């Protein structure tokens, strides 16, 4: 999952990314149903240590894949630069949407968009890296979008102060 965010009046950028993996014969890589998620270094595409989620909202470290015993941390994803570019380019085609969580498959011939999630999920974005979204541009940009969306234009004839405060 590559999460992109658009700064107000700017171009989309990658905010965070995680590599999701299925476990125990599940056909899905869904983090909320026993899947693993490893943080991805945005510059290099290198995976950090994975975590596993359980139904009690506990996040447990998973240094190796439980089905294959393959090391997770340190692996470098193929096509990483192209995957980021694909997500940013796709988001640029959606000017009215502030953030998108892109599910991207890394195939032998390059990255392919699977789906776009308009509500990408804060838990998946934060749990693998341990970095709160509030420490990234994500929350700053989202806050700016929300303030702009809910701003009420003031009438020029109205005083900016309530009547009880005016002299």
Backbone as CSV, one residue per row, in Angstrom:
resi,resn,N_x,N_y,N_z,CA_x,CA_y,CA_z,C_x,C_y,C_z
1,UNK,0.844,-1.173,0.000,0.000,0.000,0.000,0.884,1.228,0.000
2,UNK,0.671,2.068,-0.965,1.358,3.348,-1.055,0.313,4.425,-0.792
3,UNK,0.526,5.218,0.241,-0.407,6.282,0.582,0.137,7.590,0.035
4,UNK,-0.671,8.232,-0.809,-0.306,9.536,-1.336,-1.199,10.597,-0.727
5,UNK,-0.652,11.788,-0.597,-1.388,12.937,-0.049,-1.075,14.127,-0.949
6,UNK,-2.084,14.954,-1.137,-1.917,16.147,-1.956,-1.858,17.355,-1.033
7,UNK,-0.762,18.124,-1.071,-0.765,19.361,-0.302,-1.763,20.332,-0.932
8,UNK,-2.374,21.205,-0.149,-3.287,22.177,-0.754,-2.551,22.957,-1.850
9,UNK,-3.179,23.050,-2.993,-2.612,23.764,-4.138,-1.272,23.187,-4.594
10,UNK,-1.059,21.888,-4.379,0.198,21.275,-4.786,-0.022,19.957,-5.491
11,UNK,1.081,19.305,-5.807,1.049,18.006,-6.475,1.131,16.894,-5.444
12,UNK,0.515,15.741,-5.727,0.554,14.621,-4.775,1.979,14.164,-4.491
13,UNK,2.152,13.609,-3.287,3.437,13.037,-2.895,3.181,11.790,-2.060
14,UNK,4.170,10.930,-1.974,4.046,9.714,-1.172,4.230,10.094,0.302
15,UNK,3.261,9.712,1.134,3.327,9.997,2.573,3.939,8.831,3.342
16,UNK,3.548,7.612,2.999,4.065,6.417,3.656,3.726,5.208,2.802
17,UNK,4.356,4.084,3.113,4.096,2.872,2.341,4.385,1.650,3.202
18,UNK,3.594,0.609,2.990,3.809,-0.665,3.674,3.660,-1.797,2.662
19,UNK,4.397,-2.876,2.918,4.301,-4.067,2.078,3.469,-5.088,2.840
20,UNK,2.337,-5.461,2.269,1.429,-6.399,2.927,1.671,-7.810,2.407
21,UNK,1.593,-8.788,3.342,1.838,-10.188,2.990,0.766,-11.077,3.619
22,UNK,0.295,-12.036,2.860,-0.653,-13.013,3.383,0.099,-14.038,4.239
23,UNK,-0.617,-14.696,5.157,-0.030,-15.750,5.996,-1.012,-16.900,6.151
24,UNK,-0.482,-18.023,6.590,-1.279,-19.201,6.970,-2.266,-19.638,5.903
25,UNK,-1.839,-19.600,4.664,-2.692,-20.082,3.588,-3.827,-19.141,3.232
26,UNK,-3.905,-17.951,3.834,-4.936,-16.990,3.458,-4.641,-16.474,2.061
27,UNK,-5.676,-16.262,1.303,-5.476,-15.760,-0.051,-5.405,-14.239,-0.075
28,UNK,-5.557,-13.610,1.066,-5.531,-12.152,1.119,-4.362,-11.654,1.946
29,UNK,-3.910,-10.480,1.623,-2.826,-9.859,2.383,-3.383,-8.834,3.372
30,UNK,-4.647,-8.961,3.704,-5.307,-7.989,4.569,-4.695,-8.008,5.966
31,UNK,-4.157,-6.868,6.380,-3.496,-6.728,7.681,-4.447,-7.042,8.829
32,UNK,-5.721,-6.722,8.668,-6.671,-6.927,9.763,-7.107,-8.381,9.923
33,UNK,-6.789,-9.235,8.947,-7.110,-10.657,9.102,-5.855,-11.505,8.977
34,UNK,-4.982,-11.355,9.963,-3.792,-12.195,10.127,-2.670,-11.954,9.135
35,UNK,-2.782,-10.920,8.322,-1.700,-10.631,7.398,-0.546,-9.917,8.093
36,UNK,0.576,-9.847,7.408,1.742,-9.115,7.895,1.865,-7.801,7.129
37,UNK,2.518,-6.835,7.759,2.798,-5.575,7.080,4.185,-5.109,7.510
38,UNK,5.005,-4.742,6.531,6.351,-4.247,6.806,6.458,-2.825,6.265
39,UNK,7.089,-1.933,7.032,7.269,-0.575,6.521,8.254,-0.591,5.354
40,UNK,8.066,0.332,4.424,8.957,0.459,3.267,9.691,1.787,3.377
41,UNK,11.014,1.737,3.297,11.787,2.970,3.233,11.438,3.656,1.919
42,UNK,10.956,4.897,2.001,10.452,5.573,0.807,11.528,5.850,-0.231
43,UNK,12.758,6.011,0.180,13.824,6.289,-0.783,14.343,5.027,-1.457
44,UNK,14.600,3.989,-0.669,15.276,2.800,-1.206,14.354,1.634,-1.556
45,UNK,13.140,1.595,-0.992,12.266,0.439,-1.194,12.639,-0.735,-0.313
46,UNK,13.498,-0.506,0.671,13.936,-1.567,1.592,12.875,-1.774,2.673
47,UNK,12.561,-3.048,2.946,11.578,-3.379,3.972,12.190,-3.328,5.364
48,UNK,11.395,-2.845,6.310,11.765,-2.920,7.714,11.150,-4.174,8.308
49,UNK,11.295,-4.380,9.608,10.703,-5.557,10.250,9.177,-5.525,10.145
50,UNK,8.604,-6.668,9.840,7.149,-6.759,9.700,6.475,-6.876,11.065
51,UNK,5.207,-6.549,11.070,4.379,-6.761,12.249,3.132,-7.527,11.814
52,UNK,2.569,-8.217,12.790,1.334,-8.971,12.560,0.267,-8.384,13.466
53,UNK,-0.916,-8.246,12.933,-2.035,-7.721,13.697,-2.875,-8.891,14.191
54,UNK,-3.536,-8.699,15.321,-4.484,-9.717,15.769,-5.804,-9.040,16.115
55,UNK,-6.866,-9.816,16.338,-8.189,-9.235,16.578,-8.271,-8.325,17.806
56,UNK,-7.319,-8.410,18.712,-7.352,-7.588,19.932,-6.567,-6.287,19.755
57,UNK,-6.259,-5.927,18.495,-5.535,-4.713,18.152,-4.118,-4.683,18.697
58,UNK,-3.563,-5.854,18.954,-2.178,-5.960,19.386,-1.323,-6.087,18.132
59,UNK,-0.188,-5.432,18.134,0.730,-5.546,17.007,1.959,-6.301,17.495
60,UNK,2.240,-7.436,16.860,3.360,-8.284,17.276,4.430,-8.307,16.191
61,UNK,5.715,-8.214,16.570,6.789,-8.262,15.574,6.830,-9.606,14.860
62,UNK,7.209,-9.574,13.595,7.352,-10.795,12.791,8.623,-10.639,11.947
63,UNK,9.797,-10.984,12.509,11.049,-10.773,11.779,11.198,-11.677,10.552
64,UNK,10.538,-12.825,10.565,10.564,-13.733,9.412,9.134,-14.080,9.033
65,UNK,8.949,-14.482,7.790,7.606,-14.880,7.361,7.284,-16.226,8.000
66,UNK,6.153,-16.348,8.698,5.855,-17.586,9.430,5.633,-18.811,8.546
67,UNK,5.291,-18.625,7.295,5.048,-19.766,6.408,6.302,-20.215,5.665
68,UNK,7.213,-19.277,5.377,8.377,-19.599,4.547,9.703,-19.513,5.308
69,UNK,9.670,-18.923,6.507,10.885,-18.648,7.291,11.853,-17.713,6.582
70,UNK,11.402,-17.007,5.570,12.249,-16.048,4.858,12.334,-14.755,5.665
71,UNK,13.536,-14.180,5.701,13.721,-12.889,6.364,12.928,-11.823,5.608
72,UNK,12.356,-10.900,6.355,11.574,-9.819,5.752,12.391,-8.529,5.747
73,UNK,12.860,-8.114,6.922,13.615,-6.868,7.034,14.869,-6.935,6.172
74,UNK,15.106,-5.856,5.442,16.296,-5.779,4.601,16.038,-6.116,3.142
75,UNK,14.935,-6.789,2.843,14.623,-7.098,1.449,14.321,-5.794,0.710
76,UNK,14.761,-5.692,-0.531,14.513,-4.503,-1.342,13.488,-4.856,-2.424
77,UNK,12.456,-4.041,-2.526,11.388,-4.299,-3.487,11.830,-3.952,-4.909
78,UNK,11.492,-4.823,-5.856,11.763,-4.479,-7.254,10.760,-3.408,-7.700
79,UNK,11.130,-2.623,-8.681,10.233,-1.638,-9.278,9.762,-0.559,-8.295
80,UNK,10.495,-0.330,-7.215,10.015,0.592,-6.187,9.853,2.017,-6.717
81,UNK,10.842,2.524,-7.406,10.757,3.895,-7.953,9.554,4.010,-8.889
82,UNK,9.375,3.016,-9.742,8.256,3.028,-10.693,6.910,2.912,-9.982
83,UNK,6.858,2.145,-8.903,5.604,2.004,-8.142,5.204,3.340,-7.523
84,UNK,6.177,4.048,-6.947,5.878,5.372,-6.375,5.410,6.340,-7.463
85,UNK,6.101,6.337,-8.587,5.723,7.226,-9.692,4.319,6.923,-10.192
86,UNK,3.972,5.638,-10.279,2.646,5.232,-10.728,1.563,5.744,-9.776
87,UNK,1.791,5.609,-8.474,0.807,6.067,-7.493,0.642,7.589,-7.535
88,UNK,1.737,8.303,-7.623,1.673,9.772,-7.679,0.980,10.228,-8.969
89,UNK,1.317,9.602,-10.082,0.683,9.954,-11.360,-0.820,9.672,-11.320
90,UNK,-1.219,8.535,-10.763,-2.647,8.207,-10.666,-3.366,9.225,-9.785
91,UNK,-2.750,9.599,-8.662,-3.379,10.583,-7.768,-3.502,11.940,-8.457
92,UNK,-2.572,12.267,-9.326,-2.635,13.553,-10.030,-3.873,13.641,-10.926
93,UNK,-4.447,12.500,-11.280,-5.664,12.475,-12.110,-6.935,12.655,-11.273
94,UNK,-6.782,12.728,-9.950,-7.921,12.872,-9.029,-7.760,14.160,-8.218
95,UNK,-7.924,15.313,-8.849,-7.610,16.582,-8.189,-8.478,16.912,-6.973
96,UNK,-9.646,16.337,-6.858,-10.532,16.669,-5.739,-10.298,15.799,-4.506
97,UNK,-9.400,14.814,-4.595,-9.199,13.892,-3.481,-7.872,14.197,-2.794
98,UNK,-7.935,14.379,-1.463,-6.747,14.759,-0.691,-5.778,13.596,-0.501
99,UNK,-6.283,12.409,-0.164,-5.384,11.277,0.080,-5.961,10.004,-0.527
100,UNK,-5.046,9.117,-0.906,-5.446,7.838,-1.500,-4.461,6.775,-1.025
101,UNK,-4.985,5.600,-0.690,-4.151,4.442,-0.402,-4.188,3.533,-1.616
102,UNK,-3.068,3.411,-2.293,-2.989,2.635,-3.537,-2.502,1.228,-3.241
103,UNK,-3.267,0.232,-3.681,-2.795,-1.145,-3.630,-2.108,-1.408,-4.970
104,UNK,-0.820,-1.715,-4.899,0.006,-1.869,-6.093,0.622,-3.265,-6.083
105,UNK,0.476,-3.982,-7.185,1.136,-5.277,-7.337,2.465,-5.053,-8.041
106,UNK,3.509,-5.721,-7.556,4.828,-5.650,-8.188,4.999,-6.931,-9.002
107,UNK,4.774,-6.817,-10.290,4.831,-7.989,-11.172,6.209,-8.092,-11.820
108,UNK,6.444,-9.171,-12.555,7.718,-9.353,-13.255,7.984,-8.241,-14.269
109,UNK,6.911,-7.641,-14.797,7.097,-6.605,-15.823,6.876,-5.190,-15.290
110,UNK,6.712,-5.047,-13.981,6.562,-3.711,-13.404,5.366,-3.613,-12.481
111,UNK,5.156,-2.420,-11.897,4.041,-2.236,-10.967,2.707,-2.077,-11.703
112,UNK,1.645,-2.569,-11.057,0.293,-2.476,-11.600,-0.628,-2.009,-10.477
113,UNK,-1.460,-0.987,-10.767,-2.439,-0.547,-9.778,-3.549,-1.584,-9.655
114,UNK,-3.858,-1.969,-8.435,-4.943,-2.909,-8.173,-6.215,-2.159,-7.805
115,UNK,-6.081,-1.241,-6.830,-7.234,-0.440,-6.437,-6.778,0.801,-5.702
116,UNK,-7.716,1.762,-5.622,-7.492,2.996,-4.874,-8.459,3.013,-3.699
117,UNK,-7.955,3.363,-2.521,-8.772,3.425,-1.315,-8.817,4.878,-0.848
118,UNK,-9.997,5.476,-0.883,-10.107,6.882,-0.486,-9.959,7.062,1.021
119,UNK,-10.153,6.026,1.795,-9.914,6.050,3.245,-8.905,4.936,3.535
120,UNK,-7.603,5.234,3.387,-6.598,4.172,3.384,-6.333,3.476,4.711
121,UNK,-6.832,3.948,5.807,-6.653,3.259,7.087,-5.417,3.716,7.837
122,UNK,-5.638,4.402,8.926,-4.529,4.943,9.718,-3.732,3.839,10.409
123,UNK,-4.387,2.790,10.843,-3.683,1.724,11.575,-2.648,1.039,10.692
124,UNK,-3.032,0.688,9.485,-2.094,0.053,8.555,-0.952,1.004,8.212
125,UNK,-1.250,2.283,8.100,-0.213,3.257,7.747,0.781,3.482,8.883
126,UNK,0.361,3.304,10.133,1.209,3.639,11.272,1.843,2.441,11.979
127,UNK,1.127,1.348,12.116,1.594,0.224,12.937,2.933,-0.364,12.490
128,UNK,3.152,-0.621,11.204,4.422,-1.241,10.824,5.652,-0.382,11.122
129,UNK,5.547,0.917,10.894,6.709,1.789,11.103,6.797,2.318,12.517
130,UNK,5.652,2.392,13.204,5.613,2.999,14.527,5.676,4.519,14.474
131,UNK,5.594,5.088,13.277,5.622,6.544,13.126,4.197,7.057,13.015
132,UNK,3.764,7.875,13.972,2.406,8.431,13.896,2.241,9.311,12.659
133,UNK,1.075,9.245,12.042,0.823,10.089,10.874,0.966,11.567,11.212
134,UNK,0.767,11.922,12.484,0.925,13.308,12.912,2.354,13.805,12.786
135,UNK,3.310,12.903,12.638,4.715,13.290,12.462,5.123,13.323,10.987
136,UNK,4.141,13.207,10.107,4.406,13.248,8.668,3.643,14.429,8.067
137,UNK,3.862,14.689,6.792,3.093,15.729,6.096,1.627,15.359,5.968
138,UNK,1.303,14.089,6.124,-0.064,13.611,5.922,-1.069,14.416,6.737
139,UNK,-0.859,14.514,8.049,-1.836,15.195,8.896,-1.841,16.700,8.652
140,UNK,-0.685,17.287,8.403,-0.621,18.727,8.134,-1.420,19.059,6.873
141,UNK,-1.239,18.278,5.816,-1.969,18.523,4.572,-3.456,18.227,4.731
142,UNK,-3.779,17.132,5.403,-5.191,16.791,5.593,-5.891,17.866,6.418
143,UNK,-5.227,18.367,7.452,-5.789,19.446,8.263,-6.058,20.677,7.396
144,UNK,-5.130,21.030,6.528,-5.315,22.193,5.657,-6.504,21.986,4.710
145,UNK,-6.656,20.767,4.176,-7.807,20.473,3.307,-9.114,20.597,4.087
146,UNK,-9.142,20.070,5.302,-10.366,20.120,6.109,-10.716,21.566,6.468
147,UNK,-9.733,22.340,6.867,-9.992,23.747,7.204,-10.540,24.497,6.000
148,UNK,-9.988,24.223,4.831,-10.473,24.876,3.616,-11.904,24.426,3.291
149,UNK,-12.188,23.146,3.451,-13.516,22.609,3.126,-14.604,23.139,4.047
150,UNK,-14.261,23.354,5.323,-15.272,23.759,6.289,-15.253,25.248,6.615
151,UNK,-14.396,25.997,5.934,-14.338,27.433,6.180,-15.643,28.077,5.714
152,UNK,-16.175,28.964,6.547,-17.387,29.699,6.182,-16.976,31.093,5.756
153,UNK,-17.347,31.490,4.545,-16.987,32.833,4.117,-17.696,33.877,4.983
154,UNK,-16.961,34.889,5.384,-17.532,35.969,6.186,-18.149,37.003,5.256
155,UNK,-19.278,37.508,5.661,-19.928,38.575,4.921,-19.160,39.868,5.178
156,UNK,-18.952,40.661,4.147,-18.213,41.919,4.286,-18.948,42.897,5.172
157,UNK,-20.263,42.796,5.257,-21.032,43.746,6.067,-21.089,43.340,7.535
158,UNK,-20.688,42.129,7.866,-20.734,41.672,9.254,-19.447,42.001,9.969
159,UNK,-19.570,42.359,11.196,-18.402,42.558,12.039,-17.801,41.211,12.362
160,UNK,-16.465,41.096,12.408,-15.856,39.811,12.755,-16.050,39.470,14.233
161,UNK,-16.506,40.421,15.053,-16.733,40.183,16.463,-18.205,40.037,16.765
162,UNK,-18.570,39.201,17.740,-19.979,39.126,18.141,-20.440,40.484,18.663
163,UNK,-21.760,40.744,18.604,-22.322,42.029,19.029,-21.924,42.382,20.450
164,UNK,-21.814,41.402,21.336,-21.478,41.674,22.721,-20.048,42.180,22.880
165,UNK,-19.198,41.992,21.853,-17.802,42.426,21.932,-17.564,43.736,21.189
166,UNK,-18.538,44.182,20.389,-18.366,45.400,19.597,-18.625,46.621,20.466
167,UNK,-17.969,47.742,20.160,-18.238,48.959,20.937,-19.222,49.837,20.239
